[in-house]
Amino acid sequence: MKIGFVGLGNMGAGMCANLVRAGHDVRAFDLNTEAVQAAVSAGASGAADLAEVANGAEAIVTMLPAGKHVLSVYFGDEGIAANAANGTLFIDCSTISVDEAREAASKATSGGFLMVDAPVSGGTAAAEAGSLTFMVGGPETAFERAKPVLDIMGANVFHAGGAGNGQVAKIANNMLLGISMIGTCEAFNLAEKLGLDAQTFFDISSTASGQCWSMTKYCPSPGPVPAAPSNNDYQPGFAVAMMLKDLRLAQQAAGSIDASTPLGAQAEEIYARLDEDGFAGLDFSGVMRRVRGEI
């Protein structure tokens, strides 16, 4: 399949490489020419602009920073929609607002294209390993066309419903993740200050009612989970800035429908303070250092 790929950052680079390894003809573009060259070294073809990405592509995958970039890349005057063939499949894996995802889907449908919003969970390691989780919103016909492409980049692909529902699942999931990470940090800090070492607490709580992903897969206390960022000076991973973005999207969505999310709001405040204090590039599990009073 001829696939265009736009957005070769920390996540997109690994995703693009997996499509190449699966034997697809991938044409890649990014404003960062070094990122494009890295994709070419991994077997993709480099594109000079969005028109070249869209030319002849059967599907186009995007991984972009924000909704304004998604709408511009697809629907700007020199964007993908202006250059793609009728019926081309658009797969946007960016994390953007629900409203922006639904606006993009509406524009795509009006232009004669199929589109899904397919944000991801799993981080850079999963992007490189092809083991991401995709939460997909869009019509069934578009999902069925997108799934074989997503299956290459992910281990779990879920159809969440209509346009924008992938983003709904992503922001709700990451709000829960942000809340649970802070709670996990507080629990480990409490246990350790009361004289219970991290490994013993992990052994107990990971098999008891406090068990959660933030503990068993991404433990914020150094020691129990060797691959966790806590054992690498909290290098991301999934940075504070990215968690804050998702928490803000969740609060924006909650406000638009008057949904009560007090813990989500508190989590946003905690990560916002970390960001403001110069720790945007710290892994989000590094909130443990704030809980411990180290930063």
C-alpha atoms as an extended CHARMM CRD file, in Angstrom:
* protein
*
       295  EXT
         1         1  MET       CA              0.0000000000        0.0000000000        0.0000000000  PROA      1               0.0000000000
         2         2  LYS       CA              1.1410000000        3.5480000000       -0.7110000000  PROA      2               0.0000000000
         3         3  ILE       CA              1.0230000000        5.4470000000        2.5780000000  PROA      3               0.0000000000
         4         4  GLY       CA              1.8390000000        9.0640000000        3.3310000000  PROA      4               0.0000000000
         5         5  PHE       CA              3.1310000000        9.8830000000        6.8060000000  PROA      5               0.0000000000
         6         6  VAL       CA              3.2840000000       13.3870000000        8.3020000000  PROA      6               0.0000000000
         7         7  GLY       CA              4.8230000000       14.0970000000       11.7050000000  PROA      7               0.0000000000
         8         8  LEU       CA              8.0840000000       12.3130000000       12.4980000000  PROA      8               0.0000000000
         9         9  GLY       CA              8.5810000000       13.2720000000       16.1360000000  PROA      9               0.0000000000
        10        10  ASN       CA              9.3070000000       10.9180000000       19.0140000000  PROA      10              0.0000000000
        11        11  MET       CA              6.1430000000        8.9120000000       18.3880000000  PROA      11              0.0000000000
        12        12  GLY       CA              5.7470000000        9.3030000000       14.6370000000  PROA      12              0.0000000000
        13        13  ALA       CA              9.2760000000        8.1550000000       13.7990000000  PROA      13              0.0000000000
        14        14  GLY       CA              8.7500000000        4.7100000000       15.2950000000  PROA      14              0.0000000000
        15        15  MET       CA              5.2700000000        4.3610000000       13.8280000000  PROA      15              0.0000000000
        16        16  CYS       CA              6.5250000000        5.2610000000       10.3550000000  PROA      16              0.0000000000
        17        17  ALA       CA              9.4050000000        2.8060000000       10.6420000000  PROA      17              0.0000000000
        18        18  ASN       CA              7.0220000000       -0.0300000000       11.4850000000  PROA      18              0.0000000000
        19        19  LEU       CA              4.9520000000        0.6480000000        8.3740000000  PROA      19              0.0000000000
        20        20  VAL       CA              8.1410000000        0.5030000000        6.2960000000  PROA      20              0.0000000000
        21        21  ARG       CA              9.2220000000       -2.7580000000        7.9290000000  PROA      21              0.0000000000
        22        22  ALA       CA              5.8410000000       -4.2450000000        7.0700000000  PROA      22              0.0000000000
        23        23  GLY       CA              6.6050000000       -3.6890000000        3.3980000000  PROA      23              0.0000000000
        24        24  HSD       CA              4.5010000000       -0.6190000000        2.6550000000  PROA      24              0.0000000000
        25        25  ASP       CA              5.6210000000        2.1410000000        0.3020000000  PROA      25              0.0000000000
        26        26  VAL       CA              5.8020000000        5.0500000000        2.7710000000  PROA      26              0.0000000000
        27        27  ARG       CA              6.3990000000        8.6560000000        1.7920000000  PROA      27              0.0000000000
        28        28  ALA       CA              7.2870000000       10.7420000000        4.8510000000  PROA      28              0.0000000000
        29        29  PHE       CA              7.2570000000       14.4590000000        5.6170000000  PROA      29              0.0000000000
        30        30  ASP       CA              8.1350000000       16.6660000000        8.5650000000  PROA      30              0.0000000000
        31        31  LEU       CA              9.1910000000       20.2940000000        8.9220000000  PROA      31              0.0000000000
        32        32  ASN       CA             12.3440000000       18.9360000000       10.5630000000  PROA      32              0.0000000000
        33        33  THR       CA             14.5140000000       17.8310000000        7.6450000000  PROA      33              0.0000000000
        34        34  GLU       CA             16.7110000000       15.7220000000        9.9450000000  PROA      34              0.0000000000
        35        35  ALA       CA             13.6340000000       13.7180000000       10.9610000000  PROA      35              0.0000000000
        36        36  VAL       CA             12.8020000000       13.1480000000        7.2960000000  PROA      36              0.0000000000
        37        37  GLN       CA             16.3560000000       11.9890000000        6.6200000000  PROA      37              0.0000000000
        38        38  ALA       CA             16.1250000000        9.5540000000        9.5400000000  PROA      38              0.0000000000
        39        39  ALA       CA             12.9110000000        8.1490000000        8.0620000000  PROA      39              0.0000000000
        40        40  VAL       CA             14.6180000000        7.7850000000        4.6810000000  PROA      40              0.0000000000
        41        41  SER       CA             17.4890000000        5.9380000000        6.3590000000  PROA      41              0.0000000000
        42        42  ALA       CA             14.8720000000        3.5850000000        7.8230000000  PROA      42              0.0000000000
        43        43  GLY       CA             13.5160000000        2.8380000000        4.3460000000  PROA      43              0.0000000000
        44        44  ALA       CA             10.8440000000        5.4730000000        3.6950000000  PROA      44              0.0000000000
        45        45  SER       CA             10.8270000000        7.9160000000        0.7990000000  PROA      45              0.0000000000
        46        46  GLY       CA             11.2130000000       11.5790000000        1.6930000000  PROA      46              0.0000000000
        47        47  ALA       CA              8.6170000000       14.1420000000        0.6050000000  PROA      47              0.0000000000
        48        48  ALA       CA              9.3800000000       17.7950000000        0.0140000000  PROA      48              0.0000000000
        49        49  ASP       CA              5.8780000000       19.0020000000        0.9060000000  PROA      49              0.0000000000
        50        50  LEU       CA              2.3220000000       17.9010000000        1.6810000000  PROA      50              0.0000000000
        51        51  ALA       CA              1.3900000000       17.7280000000       -1.9820000000  PROA      51              0.0000000000
        52        52  GLU       CA              4.0720000000       15.1190000000       -2.5470000000  PROA      52              0.0000000000
        53        53  VAL       CA              2.8800000000       13.1720000000        0.5040000000  PROA      53              0.0000000000
        54        54  ALA       CA             -0.6820000000       13.0810000000       -0.8410000000  PROA      54              0.0000000000
        55        55  ASN       CA              0.1560000000       12.3000000000       -4.4620000000  PROA      55              0.0000000000
        56        56  GLY       CA             -0.8680000000        8.7080000000       -5.1490000000  PROA      56              0.0000000000
        57        57  ALA       CA             -1.3440000000        7.8070000000       -1.4810000000  PROA      57              0.0000000000
        58        58  GLU       CA             -4.0810000000        5.3320000000       -0.5790000000  PROA      58              0.0000000000
        59        59  ALA       CA             -3.8690000000        6.2680000000        3.0950000000  PROA      59              0.0000000000
        60        60  ILE       CA             -2.2510000000        9.1060000000        4.9980000000  PROA      60              0.0000000000
        61        61  VAL       CA             -1.2030000000        8.8960000000        8.6530000000  PROA      61              0.0000000000
        62        62  THR       CA             -0.5780000000       12.0300000000       10.7000000000  PROA      62              0.0000000000
        63        63  MET       CA              0.9890000000       12.4570000000       14.1550000000  PROA      63              0.0000000000
        64        64  LEU       CA              0.9250000000       16.1710000000       14.9520000000  PROA      64              0.0000000000
        65        65  PRO       CA              1.2290000000       18.3980000000       18.0490000000  PROA      65              0.0000000000
        66        66  ALA       CA             -2.1980000000       20.0470000000       18.1840000000  PROA      66              0.0000000000
        67        67  GLY       CA             -5.5740000000       20.4750000000       16.5150000000  PROA      67              0.0000000000
        68        68  LYS       CA             -4.5820000000       23.6370000000       14.6460000000  PROA      68              0.0000000000
        69        69  HSD       CA             -1.8060000000       21.6690000000       12.9620000000  PROA      69              0.0000000000
        70        70  VAL       CA             -4.1660000000       18.8170000000       12.0370000000  PROA      70              0.0000000000
        71        71  LEU       CA             -6.6880000000       21.1650000000       10.4410000000  PROA      71              0.0000000000
        72        72  SER       CA             -3.9610000000       23.0640000000        8.5970000000  PROA      72              0.0000000000
        73        73  VAL       CA             -2.1240000000       19.9780000000        7.3390000000  PROA      73              0.0000000000
        74        74  TYR       CA             -5.2860000000       18.3540000000        6.0190000000  PROA      74              0.0000000000
        75        75  PHE       CA             -7.4040000000       21.3140000000        4.9530000000  PROA      75              0.0000000000
        76        76  GLY       CA             -5.0830000000       24.2600000000        4.3620000000  PROA      76              0.0000000000
        77        77  ASP       CA             -4.8050000000       25.7120000000        0.8610000000  PROA      77              0.0000000000
        78        78  GLU       CA             -1.7320000000       23.5830000000        0.1200000000  PROA      78              0.0000000000
        79        79  GLY       CA             -2.7750000000       20.7480000000        2.4130000000  PROA      79              0.0000000000
        80        80  ILE       CA             -3.4370000000       17.0750000000        1.9600000000  PROA      80              0.0000000000
        81        81  ALA       CA             -7.1100000000       17.3470000000        0.9790000000  PROA      81              0.0000000000
        82        82  ALA       CA             -6.2300000000       19.7360000000       -1.8310000000  PROA      82              0.0000000000
        83        83  ASN       CA             -3.8850000000       17.1630000000       -3.3380000000  PROA      83              0.0000000000
        84        84  ALA       CA             -5.2590000000       13.7200000000       -2.4150000000  PROA      84              0.0000000000
        85        85  ALA       CA             -7.4350000000       11.5450000000       -4.6300000000  PROA      85              0.0000000000
        86        86  ASN       CA            -11.1120000000       11.1520000000       -3.8700000000  PROA      86              0.0000000000
        87        87  GLY       CA            -11.6660000000        8.3370000000       -1.3700000000  PROA      87              0.0000000000
        88        88  THR       CA             -8.2240000000        8.5650000000        0.2400000000  PROA      88              0.0000000000
        89        89  LEU       CA             -8.1990000000        7.3870000000        3.8490000000  PROA      89              0.0000000000
        90        90  PHE       CA             -7.0320000000        9.9000000000        6.4670000000  PROA      90              0.0000000000
        91        91  ILE       CA             -5.7700000000        8.4350000000        9.7820000000  PROA      91              0.0000000000
        92        92  ASP       CA             -5.0250000000       11.1180000000       12.3440000000  PROA      92              0.0000000000
        93        93  CYS       CA             -3.1690000000        9.7430000000       15.3650000000  PROA      93              0.0000000000
        94        94  SER       CA             -2.6660000000       13.1230000000       17.0430000000  PROA      94              0.0000000000
        95        95  THR       CA             -4.2480000000       13.9130000000       20.4000000000  PROA      95              0.0000000000
        96        96  ILE       CA             -6.5220000000       16.9040000000       19.8310000000  PROA      96              0.0000000000
        97        97  SER       CA             -9.8280000000       18.1720000000       21.1680000000  PROA      97              0.0000000000
        98        98  VAL       CA            -13.0200000000       16.2370000000       20.4910000000  PROA      98              0.0000000000
        99        99  ASP       CA            -14.5090000000       19.2340000000       18.6870000000  PROA      99              0.0000000000
       100       100  GLU       CA            -11.4570000000       19.6150000000       16.4410000000  PROA      100             0.0000000000
       101       101  ALA       CA            -11.5340000000       15.9010000000       15.5770000000  PROA      101             0.0000000000
       102       102  ARG       CA            -15.2010000000       16.1270000000       14.6440000000  PROA      102             0.0000000000
       103       103  GLU       CA            -14.5960000000       19.2690000000       12.5970000000  PROA      103             0.0000000000
       104       104  ALA       CA            -11.8170000000       17.5160000000       10.6860000000  PROA      104             0.0000000000
       105       105  ALA       CA            -14.0100000000       14.4620000000       10.0660000000  PROA      105             0.0000000000
       106       106  SER       CA            -16.8330000000       16.6480000000        8.7690000000  PROA      106             0.0000000000
       107       107  LYS       CA            -14.4860000000       18.4690000000        6.3850000000  PROA      107             0.0000000000
       108       108  ALA       CA            -13.0550000000       15.1680000000        5.1740000000  PROA      108             0.0000000000
       109       109  THR       CA            -16.4700000000       13.6840000000        4.5040000000  PROA      109             0.0000000000
       110       110  SER       CA            -17.5740000000       16.8090000000        2.6480000000  PROA      110             0.0000000000
       111       111  GLY       CA            -14.4520000000       16.5430000000        0.4950000000  PROA      111             0.0000000000
       112       112  GLY       CA            -15.0620000000       12.9340000000       -0.4800000000  PROA      112             0.0000000000
       113       113  PHE       CA            -12.5270000000       11.3340000000        1.8830000000  PROA      113             0.0000000000
       114       114  LEU       CA            -12.7100000000        8.8060000000        4.7080000000  PROA      114             0.0000000000
       115       115  MET       CA            -11.2550000000        9.8100000000        8.0680000000  PROA      115             0.0000000000
       116       116  VAL       CA            -10.6840000000        8.3600000000       11.5210000000  PROA      116             0.0000000000
       117       117  ASP       CA             -9.2970000000        9.9280000000       14.6700000000  PROA      117             0.0000000000
       118       118  ALA       CA             -6.9570000000        7.3300000000       16.1510000000  PROA      118             0.0000000000
       119       119  PRO       CA             -5.0120000000        8.6960000000       19.1390000000  PROA      119             0.0000000000
       120       120  VAL       CA             -2.5860000000        6.3510000000       20.8180000000  PROA      120             0.0000000000
       121       121  SER       CA             -1.5310000000        5.1390000000       24.2230000000  PROA      121             0.0000000000
       122       122  GLY       CA              1.7870000000        3.5010000000       25.0210000000  PROA      122             0.0000000000
       123       123  GLY       CA              4.6060000000        6.0160000000       24.6780000000  PROA      123             0.0000000000
       124       124  THR       CA              7.7690000000        6.0170000000       22.5850000000  PROA      124             0.0000000000
       125       125  ALA       CA              8.8560000000        2.4810000000       23.4610000000  PROA      125             0.0000000000
       126       126  ALA       CA              5.5270000000        1.0850000000       22.2650000000  PROA      126             0.0000000000
       127       127  ALA       CA              5.6960000000        3.2320000000       19.1190000000  PROA      127             0.0000000000
       128       128  GLU       CA              9.0570000000        1.7140000000       18.2660000000  PROA      128             0.0000000000
       129       129  ALA       CA              7.9270000000       -1.8190000000       19.1470000000  PROA      129             0.0000000000
       130       130  GLY       CA              4.6340000000       -1.5810000000       17.2600000000  PROA      130             0.0000000000
       131       131  SER       CA              2.6690000000       -2.3010000000       20.4310000000  PROA      131             0.0000000000
       132       132  LEU       CA              0.6080000000        0.8810000000       20.7860000000  PROA      132             0.0000000000
       133       133  THR       CA             -3.0640000000        0.9570000000       21.7190000000  PROA      133             0.0000000000
       134       134  PHE       CA             -5.2490000000        2.8500000000       19.2430000000  PROA      134             0.0000000000
       135       135  MET       CA             -8.6230000000        4.3310000000       20.1870000000  PROA      135             0.0000000000
       136       136  VAL       CA            -10.4440000000        4.9410000000       16.9300000000  PROA      136             0.0000000000
       137       137  GLY       CA            -13.3840000000        7.1740000000       16.1260000000  PROA      137             0.0000000000
       138       138  GLY       CA            -15.1320000000        7.2520000000       12.7810000000  PROA      138             0.0000000000
       139       139  PRO       CA            -17.6130000000        5.3610000000       10.5980000000  PROA      139             0.0000000000
       140       140  GLU       CA            -17.3600000000        1.5830000000       10.4180000000  PROA      140             0.0000000000
       141       141  THR       CA            -16.2650000000        1.6820000000        6.7680000000  PROA      141             0.0000000000
       142       142  ALA       CA            -13.3540000000        3.9690000000        7.5850000000  PROA      142             0.0000000000
       143       143  PHE       CA            -12.3920000000        1.9190000000       10.6430000000  PROA      143             0.0000000000
       144       144  GLU       CA            -12.3060000000       -1.3150000000        8.6280000000  PROA      144             0.0000000000
       145       145  ARG       CA             -9.9830000000        0.2830000000        6.0860000000  PROA      145             0.0000000000
       146       146  ALA       CA             -7.7760000000        1.7970000000        8.7680000000  PROA      146             0.0000000000
       147       147  LYS       CA             -7.4640000000       -1.2810000000       10.9800000000  PROA      147             0.0000000000
       148       148  PRO       CA             -4.9000000000       -3.2120000000        8.8580000000  PROA      148             0.0000000000
       149       149  VAL       CA             -2.6470000000       -0.1310000000        8.9200000000  PROA      149             0.0000000000
       150       150  LEU       CA             -3.1220000000        0.4220000000       12.6500000000  PROA      150             0.0000000000
       151       151  ASP       CA             -2.5380000000       -3.2790000000       13.3860000000  PROA      151             0.0000000000
       152       152  ILE       CA              1.0280000000       -2.8550000000       12.1160000000  PROA      152             0.0000000000
       153       153  MET       CA              1.7260000000       -0.0270000000       14.5410000000  PROA      153             0.0000000000
       154       154  GLY       CA             -0.2420000000       -1.3300000000       17.5200000000  PROA      154             0.0000000000
       155       155  ALA       CA             -1.0930000000       -4.3960000000       19.5550000000  PROA      155             0.0000000000
       156       156  ASN       CA             -4.5950000000       -3.2050000000       20.4360000000  PROA      156             0.0000000000
       157       157  VAL       CA             -6.9840000000       -1.4060000000       18.0970000000  PROA      157             0.0000000000
       158       158  PHE       CA            -10.4210000000       -0.4410000000       19.4200000000  PROA      158             0.0000000000
       159       159  HSD       CA            -13.3200000000        1.1110000000       17.5460000000  PROA      159             0.0000000000
       160       160  ALA       CA            -14.7420000000        3.6400000000       20.0160000000  PROA      160             0.0000000000
       161       161  GLY       CA            -17.6650000000        4.7470000000       17.8440000000  PROA      161             0.0000000000
       162       162  GLY       CA            -18.3090000000        7.7940000000       15.7000000000  PROA      162             0.0000000000
       163       163  ALA       CA            -16.0370000000       10.6810000000       14.7830000000  PROA      163             0.0000000000
       164       164  GLY       CA            -14.2510000000       12.1680000000       17.7790000000  PROA      164             0.0000000000
       165       165  ASN       CA            -14.8570000000        9.1860000000       20.0440000000  PROA      165             0.0000000000
       166       166  GLY       CA            -11.2320000000        8.1100000000       19.7610000000  PROA      166             0.0000000000
       167       167  GLN       CA            -10.3060000000       11.4380000000       21.3350000000  PROA      167             0.0000000000
       168       168  VAL       CA            -12.9890000000       10.9620000000       23.9950000000  PROA      168             0.0000000000
       169       169  ALA       CA            -11.4140000000        7.6510000000       24.9790000000  PROA      169             0.0000000000
       170       170  LYS       CA             -7.9030000000        9.0990000000       24.9370000000  PROA      170             0.0000000000
       171       171  ILE       CA             -8.5330000000       12.1270000000       27.1350000000  PROA      171             0.0000000000
       172       172  ALA       CA            -10.6610000000       10.1790000000       29.6140000000  PROA      172             0.0000000000
       173       173  ASN       CA             -8.0060000000        7.4510000000       29.8080000000  PROA      173             0.0000000000
       174       174  ASN       CA             -5.1610000000        9.9110000000       30.2970000000  PROA      174             0.0000000000
       175       175  MET       CA             -7.0680000000       11.9090000000       32.8800000000  PROA      175             0.0000000000
       176       176  LEU       CA             -7.3980000000        8.6640000000       34.8310000000  PROA      176             0.0000000000
       177       177  LEU       CA             -3.7000000000        7.9470000000       34.2720000000  PROA      177             0.0000000000
       178       178  GLY       CA             -2.6620000000       11.3760000000       35.5640000000  PROA      178             0.0000000000
       179       179  ILE       CA             -4.8430000000       11.0140000000       38.6500000000  PROA      179             0.0000000000
       180       180  SER       CA             -3.6590000000        7.4630000000       39.3660000000  PROA      180             0.0000000000
       181       181  MET       CA              0.0090000000        8.3920000000       38.9410000000  PROA      181             0.0000000000
       182       182  ILE       CA             -0.2640000000       11.1410000000       41.5360000000  PROA      182             0.0000000000
       183       183  GLY       CA             -2.0750000000        8.7640000000       43.8970000000  PROA      183             0.0000000000
       184       184  THR       CA              0.5370000000        6.0800000000       43.3670000000  PROA      184             0.0000000000
       185       185  CYS       CA              3.3240000000        8.5500000000       44.1510000000  PROA      185             0.0000000000
       186       186  GLU       CA              1.5760000000        9.6350000000       47.3360000000  PROA      186             0.0000000000
       187       187  ALA       CA              1.0850000000        6.0210000000       48.4320000000  PROA      187             0.0000000000
       188       188  PHE       CA              4.7380000000        5.0600000000       47.8780000000  PROA      188             0.0000000000
       189       189  ASN       CA              5.9370000000        8.2210000000       49.5930000000  PROA      189             0.0000000000
       190       190  LEU       CA              3.7010000000        7.5450000000       52.5990000000  PROA      190             0.0000000000
       191       191  ALA       CA              4.7850000000        3.9130000000       52.8640000000  PROA      191             0.0000000000
       192       192  GLU       CA              8.4710000000        4.7630000000       52.6300000000  PROA      192             0.0000000000
       193       193  LYS       CA              8.2630000000        7.6110000000       55.1680000000  PROA      193             0.0000000000
       194       194  LEU       CA              6.5750000000        5.2080000000       57.5850000000  PROA      194             0.0000000000
       195       195  GLY       CA              9.4180000000        2.7090000000       57.2100000000  PROA      195             0.0000000000
       196       196  LEU       CA              8.1730000000        0.3160000000       54.4900000000  PROA      196             0.0000000000
       197       197  ASP       CA             10.6410000000        0.0100000000       51.5970000000  PROA      197             0.0000000000
       198       198  ALA       CA              9.4150000000        0.4800000000       48.0430000000  PROA      198             0.0000000000
       199       199  GLN       CA              9.9680000000       -3.1070000000       46.9140000000  PROA      199             0.0000000000
       200       200  THR       CA              8.0320000000       -4.5970000000       49.8090000000  PROA      200             0.0000000000
       201       201  PHE       CA              5.1650000000       -2.1490000000       49.3410000000  PROA      201             0.0000000000
       202       202  PHE       CA              5.1580000000       -2.9160000000       45.6070000000  PROA      202             0.0000000000
       203       203  ASP       CA              5.0650000000       -6.6760000000       46.2380000000  PROA      203             0.0000000000
       204       204  ILE       CA              2.0780000000       -6.2420000000       48.5320000000  PROA      204             0.0000000000
       205       205  SER       CA              0.0360000000       -3.5400000000       46.7960000000  PROA      205             0.0000000000
       206       206  SER       CA              0.6060000000       -4.8550000000       43.2630000000  PROA      206             0.0000000000
       207       207  THR       CA             -1.3560000000       -7.9580000000       44.2640000000  PROA      207             0.0000000000
       208       208  ALA       CA             -3.9020000000       -6.1330000000       46.4240000000  PROA      208             0.0000000000
       209       209  SER       CA             -6.6880000000       -3.6270000000       45.8550000000  PROA      209             0.0000000000
       210       210  GLY       CA             -4.3100000000       -0.7140000000       45.1760000000  PROA      210             0.0000000000
       211       211  GLN       CA             -2.9310000000       -2.3410000000       42.0360000000  PROA      211             0.0000000000
       212       212  CYS       CA             -2.9140000000       -0.1260000000       38.9250000000  PROA      212             0.0000000000
       213       213  TRP       CA             -0.9210000000        0.4040000000       35.7130000000  PROA      213             0.0000000000
       214       214  SER       CA              0.9330000000        3.3680000000       37.2220000000  PROA      214             0.0000000000
       215       215  MET       CA              2.3040000000        0.9760000000       39.8140000000  PROA      215             0.0000000000
       216       216  THR       CA              2.9010000000       -2.3220000000       38.0460000000  PROA      216             0.0000000000
       217       217  LYS       CA              4.0990000000       -1.0730000000       34.6430000000  PROA      217             0.0000000000
       218       218  TYR       CA              5.4750000000        2.3970000000       35.3850000000  PROA      218             0.0000000000
       219       219  CYS       CA              6.2930000000        2.4740000000       39.0710000000  PROA      219             0.0000000000
       220       220  PRO       CA              7.2810000000        6.0340000000       40.0790000000  PROA      220             0.0000000000
       221       221  SER       CA              9.4760000000        4.8120000000       42.9190000000  PROA      221             0.0000000000
       222       222  PRO       CA             12.9210000000        3.5990000000       41.7640000000  PROA      222             0.0000000000
       223       223  GLY       CA             13.5730000000       -0.1140000000       42.0510000000  PROA      223             0.0000000000
       224       224  PRO       CA             10.4850000000       -2.3000000000       41.5830000000  PROA      224             0.0000000000
       225       225  VAL       CA             10.0380000000       -1.8920000000       37.7830000000  PROA      225             0.0000000000
       226       226  PRO       CA             13.5070000000       -1.7660000000       36.1540000000  PROA      226             0.0000000000
       227       227  ALA       CA             12.2920000000       -0.3790000000       32.8100000000  PROA      227             0.0000000000
       228       228  ALA       CA             10.3380000000        2.4930000000       34.3890000000  PROA      228             0.0000000000
       229       229  PRO       CA             11.6440000000        6.0660000000       33.9400000000  PROA      229             0.0000000000
       230       230  SER       CA             12.0810000000        6.2850000000       37.7220000000  PROA      230             0.0000000000
       231       231  ASN       CA             15.1680000000        4.1170000000       37.2250000000  PROA      231             0.0000000000
       232       232  ASN       CA             16.5280000000        6.4820000000       34.5710000000  PROA      232             0.0000000000
       233       233  ASP       CA             16.3680000000        9.7880000000       36.4670000000  PROA      233             0.0000000000
       234       234  TYR       CA             12.7720000000       10.2360000000       35.2330000000  PROA      234             0.0000000000
       235       235  GLN       CA             13.7250000000       10.7370000000       31.6080000000  PROA      235             0.0000000000
       236       236  PRO       CA             10.6350000000       10.3770000000       29.3760000000  PROA      236             0.0000000000
       237       237  GLY       CA              8.7800000000        8.2770000000       28.4480000000  PROA      237             0.0000000000
       238       238  PHE       CA              5.7700000000       10.4710000000       28.4510000000  PROA      238             0.0000000000
       239       239  ALA       CA              6.7060000000       13.9830000000       29.4450000000  PROA      239             0.0000000000
       240       240  VAL       CA              5.0020000000       16.3010000000       31.9140000000  PROA      240             0.0000000000
       241       241  ALA       CA              4.1600000000       18.6460000000       29.0190000000  PROA      241             0.0000000000
       242       242  MET       CA              2.3060000000       15.8730000000       27.1860000000  PROA      242             0.0000000000
       243       243  MET       CA              0.3520000000       14.8230000000       30.2710000000  PROA      243             0.0000000000
       244       244  LEU       CA             -0.5600000000       18.4530000000       30.9030000000  PROA      244             0.0000000000
       245       245  LYS       CA             -1.8040000000       18.8160000000       27.3230000000  PROA      245             0.0000000000
       246       246  ASP       CA             -4.1010000000       15.8080000000       27.7340000000  PROA      246             0.0000000000
       247       247  LEU       CA             -5.3710000000       16.9270000000       31.1430000000  PROA      247             0.0000000000
       248       248  ARG       CA             -6.1860000000       20.3520000000       29.7180000000  PROA      248             0.0000000000
       249       249  LEU       CA             -8.0680000000       18.7560000000       26.8370000000  PROA      249             0.0000000000
       250       250  ALA       CA            -10.0080000000       16.6690000000       29.3610000000  PROA      250             0.0000000000
       251       251  GLN       CA            -10.8900000000       19.7390000000       31.4230000000  PROA      251             0.0000000000
       252       252  GLN       CA            -11.9020000000       21.6430000000       28.3110000000  PROA      252             0.0000000000
       253       253  ALA       CA            -14.2150000000       18.8060000000       27.2780000000  PROA      253             0.0000000000
       254       254  ALA       CA            -15.5950000000       18.4080000000       30.7990000000  PROA      254             0.0000000000
       255       255  GLY       CA            -16.3800000000       22.1120000000       30.9770000000  PROA      255             0.0000000000
       256       256  SER       CA            -18.2280000000       22.0200000000       27.6670000000  PROA      256             0.0000000000
       257       257  ILE       CA            -20.7130000000       19.4300000000       28.9860000000  PROA      257             0.0000000000
       258       258  ASP       CA            -20.7060000000       20.3750000000       32.6920000000  PROA      258             0.0000000000
       259       259  ALA       CA            -19.1360000000       17.0540000000       33.7540000000  PROA      259             0.0000000000
       260       260  SER       CA            -17.7540000000       16.9700000000       37.2950000000  PROA      260             0.0000000000
       261       261  THR       CA            -14.0310000000       16.1010000000       37.3170000000  PROA      261             0.0000000000
       262       262  PRO       CA            -12.5690000000       17.5750000000       40.5200000000  PROA      262             0.0000000000
       263       263  LEU       CA             -9.6590000000       15.1230000000       40.6950000000  PROA      263             0.0000000000
       264       264  GLY       CA             -8.9230000000       15.7260000000       37.0190000000  PROA      264             0.0000000000
       265       265  ALA       CA             -8.8070000000       19.4470000000       37.7490000000  PROA      265             0.0000000000
       266       266  GLN       CA             -6.4230000000       18.9020000000       40.6710000000  PROA      266             0.0000000000
       267       267  ALA       CA             -4.1860000000       16.7160000000       38.5190000000  PROA      267             0.0000000000
       268       268  GLU       CA             -4.0800000000       19.4500000000       35.8810000000  PROA      268             0.0000000000
       269       269  GLU       CA             -3.0550000000       21.9990000000       38.5170000000  PROA      269             0.0000000000
       270       270  ILE       CA             -0.2560000000       19.7690000000       39.8320000000  PROA      270             0.0000000000
       271       271  TYR       CA              1.2020000000       19.1050000000       36.3830000000  PROA      271             0.0000000000
       272       272  ALA       CA              0.7660000000       22.7580000000       35.3940000000  PROA      272             0.0000000000
       273       273  ARG       CA              2.9100000000       23.8050000000       38.3530000000  PROA      273             0.0000000000
       274       274  LEU       CA              5.5920000000       21.3060000000       37.3440000000  PROA      274             0.0000000000
       275       275  ASP       CA              5.5200000000       22.7030000000       33.8260000000  PROA      275             0.0000000000
       276       276  GLU       CA              5.6990000000       26.3060000000       35.0510000000  PROA      276             0.0000000000
       277       277  ASP       CA              8.6130000000       25.4330000000       37.3340000000  PROA      277             0.0000000000
       278       278  GLY       CA             10.7210000000       24.2240000000       34.4120000000  PROA      278             0.0000000000
       279       279  PHE       CA             10.0370000000       20.4890000000       34.4930000000  PROA      279             0.0000000000
       280       280  ALA       CA              8.0490000000       20.1400000000       31.2570000000  PROA      280             0.0000000000
       281       281  GLY       CA             10.5800000000       17.6280000000       29.8960000000  PROA      281             0.0000000000
       282       282  LEU       CA             10.5220000000       15.3990000000       32.9760000000  PROA      282             0.0000000000
       283       283  ASP       CA              8.6510000000       12.1200000000       32.6830000000  PROA      283             0.0000000000
       284       284  PHE       CA              5.1580000000       12.4810000000       34.1200000000  PROA      284             0.0000000000
       285       285  SER       CA              6.0080000000        9.8900000000       36.7850000000  PROA      285             0.0000000000
       286       286  GLY       CA              8.5710000000       12.4410000000       37.9820000000  PROA      286             0.0000000000
       287       287  VAL       CA              5.7030000000       14.0240000000       39.9120000000  PROA      287             0.0000000000
       288       288  MET       CA              7.1160000000       11.6790000000       42.5880000000  PROA      288             0.0000000000
       289       289  ARG       CA              9.9640000000       14.1590000000       43.0240000000  PROA      289             0.0000000000
       290       290  ARG       CA              7.4210000000       16.9190000000       43.7520000000  PROA      290             0.0000000000
       291       291  VAL       CA              5.5090000000       14.6740000000       46.1890000000  PROA      291             0.0000000000
       292       292  ARG       CA              8.7980000000       13.9440000000       47.9780000000  PROA      292             0.0000000000
       293       293  GLY       CA              9.6310000000       17.6410000000       48.1500000000  PROA      293             0.0000000000
       294       294  GLU       CA             12.7470000000       17.2430000000       46.0060000000  PROA      294             0.0000000000
       295       295  ILE       CA             11.6790000000       19.8190000000       43.4080000000  PROA      295             0.0000000000
